[in-house]
Amino acid sequence: MDVVEFRPSPDQYAWTFGGVAPTHRIRPGTVLRLWTEDAFSGRLTRTTDRPSQVLNMAEVNPQTGPFFVEGAEPGDTLALHIVDLTPARDWAASTTIPFFGALTGTDRTALLNEPLPERTWIYQLDRAAGTVRFEAERSSLVIDLPVAPMLGTVGVAPPAREVRSSLVPDTFGGNMDTPEMKPGTTCYLGVNVEGALFSVGDGHYRQGEGESCGTAVEGAMDVTLIVELIKGGSPPPWPRLEHDDHYAVVGSARPLEDAWRASQVGMIGWLGELYGLDRLDAYQLLTQVSRAPLANVVDVNYSALTLLEKALLPPASAYDGMHAHLRSIAEGLV
């Protein structure tokens, strides 16, 4: 088993999906031990920091990668299994950014209102307790919240030489910002270009569904991944996630209804593959058993999930048991 360790320097960050030369060529089956910078490129460190003063908005969501997977071709499916996510710092940051977030006017929801005030919250990590501390700025309220590490961005290069900002989620994955992208998850992405050229980043120490204000508890992350390749077949039209207990499909679009619709149609297709159901039978079953958590309602495209509990369904083997295979390998790595 190949093991690659990589801590990028700032000049090695990727800021887009597509259009970036790979940092490494790896073989399927490789274990990656990576470091990712936070979404602010480490520039928010104090509660007195204001995004408009310290952030370069052309340098947010730095990505680690891309990685060229040998043998990957359009029509294949990349399987990325998240083995472990460990906070790489003892603090993380969240903030309000002018005209960004779900409850403020934006460039697309254009209003005459002034932007919300800029504020920054610094969350202190207690590793022993497994918590991050929320401290209200204008009252004495303090709450220790459980750490729930996730990756905001996991994606491959888009097709047709397209280059997309690392702030964007779409069919290629990208900045989906779903708490389901957590340790124990296998993410399936359709390969669009030779080598797949996948990148990861945007670590969150925790995030509520929807990421309402636009920023989670953003922190640098130590990441362990296993990379596998599924040759041929039918690559997923939208990112698919598999846990031990759930299947999920992520759809990303605006308006939010279209993101939800994309995830629902994507899951109907997956049910057809898993159980041989025609579309209307899958539609009926989906209606009675699915959940629909939001991932984000703040990014360039919004992201919604369709989530199915495996316990409600007959046993199945997605991608010939790829998730179970990767889970068995992961147990020997942690």
N, C-alpha and C positions, 0 to 999 in steps of 0.2 A: 504494500500500500504506500503510495507516494504521499508525503506530508509537505506542504508548502507553507512557510511562515512569511508574512508580509506586513510591515508597518510603513505605509507610504509617507513620504515627506510632502510638505504642502505643494511643491511643484509637480508632484505625481498624482494629485487628486484629479478625478474626472468630474466634469460639471454637466455632462450630457449623457444620454443613452444614444449610441451611434456617433460616428465621427471622431472617435478617439482610438488611438493605437493601443493594443493590449499591453499590459504590464508583464504578463506571464502567458506562456502556453502550458496547458495542463492536460493530463489524460483523464478520461472518465474513471471514477473510482478514487480520485484524489481527495485528500483531506486538506482543507484550508484553515489555517489559524491566522486570523486577520485582526487588524486594529482599524476602527473607523472613527473619524472625527465627528463632533456634533454638528447639527444643522447650521449653527452660527459660525462655523470654522473656529470655534474656541474664543470668539471675540466678546461674548457676554460673560462676565465673571463676577460682577458686583450688582447689587440692587440699584445702584445709582447709574448704571450704564443705560443709555437710551439707544434703541436700534438705529434711529436716524443719524446718530452721531458716530456709532462704532461699527455698524454693519456695512459691508459692501454687498448690495443685493445681487450683484453678478457672481458672488462667491458664497452662496448658501446651498446647503445640501451637498457637500463634497462627497464623492463616491470613491470607494476603494475598488480598483479594477480599471478597465475591464479585463476579464480573463478569457483567453481563447481556448476553447475546449476542442481538442483534436478529434476529428471525425464528425463533428457536429455540422449538419447541413440543413438548409431549409426543408421543412417537412418532418424533421425530428422533434423530439420533446426533451427539454432539459429538466432534470430532477435535482433540486437543491434541498438538502435536508439540513435543518438548523439543529445542530447538536447542542450548542451551548451559547448563551449570551451572558456576559459578565460585565457589569459596569467597570469602566477603565479609569474612572475618577471617583473621588469621594463627594462630588457635588454635581449638580446639573442645573440648567437654567430654563426658564419659560418667560414669555414676554407678550405684550400686546404691540403689534406693529401697525403703523398708520394705514388705514384702508385695507386691512387684511384680517380675515376672521369671518365667522358665520353670523355675527350679530352686529355688524357695522356696515356702512356703505362701502362699496368697492369700486374699482374701475369698471366693472360690469354691471353692478347694481348701483348706478350713479345717482347719488343724492346730494342735496345742498348742505347736509350736516357736516360739521367739522369732524375730523377723525377722533376716535376715542383716545384718551390720554395714554401716552407711552409709560409703561411700567415694566419692571423686571423683577422676577421672583427667583431666588436662588434656593434650591432644595439640597439640604445636606443628607448624605447617604450614611445610614448606620448599617454596616455590613453584617455585624453580628445579629442584629435584630431583623435584617432584611427589609428595611423601611427607608423611605425618603420623607423628609419633614416639610410639610406645608406650613408656612408662617404668613399669616395675613399681614399686609403692610399697614393697614389703618385700624387695626384692633389687636387684641392680645391673643386671638385664636391661634392655636398650634395643633396640627393633626399629623400623626405619623401614619403614612399610607404604605401598604405593602408594595414592595418592588415587584414589577411585572415586566421584565425586559422584552423588547420587541425591536424589529427593524422596520423603519418607515419605508425604506426603498429597497426593492429587490427587482431587478429587471434585466432584460436582454436588449440588444440593439434592434430598433424597428426595421421594417422591410424598406426596400426601394431607396436606399441611401438616405433615408430620413434621419434627421438629428433632432432629438427632443430634449428639452431642459430636464434636469434632475428634479425639478419641482412638479413634473407632469406625470400622472398615471394614465395608462391606456392599455390596449391589448397586449403590449409588450411587458406589462408589469409597471415598474417605475415607482413613483411616490404614492403608493396605495394607502399608507398610513393605517393599516389595520392591526389591532392588537392580536389578531390571530396569527401574525407572522412571528411566532414565539418558539422557544426551544421545544423540540418534538414535532415540529411541523415540516412536512415535505411540500415544497412549492413546485408545481409543474408549469413550465412556460414553453410555448411554441418557439422553435428556432427559426429565425428569419434570415440570417446571414451566415456565411461560413464561419465556424468557430463559436457561434452564439454571442460572444462578447458580452458577458454578463457582469454586472457590478452590484455592490451592496453598500448600504450606509444608512445615515439618519437614525442612529440608535435612540430609543426612548426608554427611560427607566420605568415609566408607566405612562399610560394615556387612556382617557375615557373614550368611549365610542363617539365618533363624530369629530373629535379634536376641536371643540367649539371655538376657542379663541384663536386657533391657527397654529399654536405651538404646544407640544407635549412637554414632559419633563425630559428635556433634550440633553443627552450626554454622550461622551465618547464611550466606545464599546469594544470589548474583546469578543471576537466572533469565531466560532468553530463551525464549519460547514463540511458536508460531504457532497461531492458533485458526481452525478451520474447522467448517462445519456440513454434515451430510449429511441432506437432507430425505427424510422418509418411509422406506419400506422396513421392515426389521425391526430395531429397536434391540436391542443386545445385552443379554441378561438379566443378565450379569455383565461387569465390566470386561474389555476385550480390549486387548492390547498387540501392536504389530507393530514388529519391527526389520528391518534389511536381511536378516538371516539366520534369524529365528525368528518364529513366532506364539506368543502366550501368552494364557491366560485365568486370571484371578484369582478364586478363590472364597473367601468369608470366612464363618466360622460357628464354633460350638463344638458338639460336640467337633471335634477336628482332622480326623477322618475325614470329617465332613460338609463341611468346607471343601475337602478334596481331592475329594470327590464332586462338589461344585458346580462346581469347575474342570474336572473330567473331562467332566461332562455339558455344560457350556458349550462345551468344545472339540469335542465330538461334534456339537453344533449348528452350530458354525462350519465344520467339515469338510463338513457337509451343504450349507451355503451355497456353499462354495468349489468343491466337486467334484460336487455332486449325489448324494452318497452317502446311502443310507438309514441309519437309526440303527445297525443291527447291523453293516453293513459298516464304518461309521465307528468303531464300538466295537472291531472286530477290528483295524483299521489302527492306531488309537490305542494299543492294547495293545502293539503291536510297535515303535512308533517314539517314544513320548512319554517325556519326563522330567518329574519332579515335585518341583522344588525348593520348599522352604518359604520363605515370606516372613517371617511373624512367628508366634511361639507365645506371645505375651505380651499382646496387646491385648485389648480387650473381646470382640472376635471374633478368632479366629486366621485367618491367610490362607495359602493354598496355591496354587501355580501348576501348570498343565499347559502344558508347553513343547514345541513341535514345531520341528524343524530344517527349514527350507525346502528344503535340498539333497536331502532324502529324498523330497520330494513333487514332483509335476508343477508347472510354472509356473502361478500363479494370480494374480488381481488383486482383492484384498480391497477392497471399497468403491470399485470402479472405479479402482483405482490411487491412492487418496488418499495412502498413505504415500510412494510414489515422488514424487508431486506435491509434497508438503510437504518432502521431502528436497531436491528440486531448488531450492526457494525458500530453504531453510536454508543451502545452500552459498553463497549470495550474502550471507548475513548475518554469517558468522563470519570 
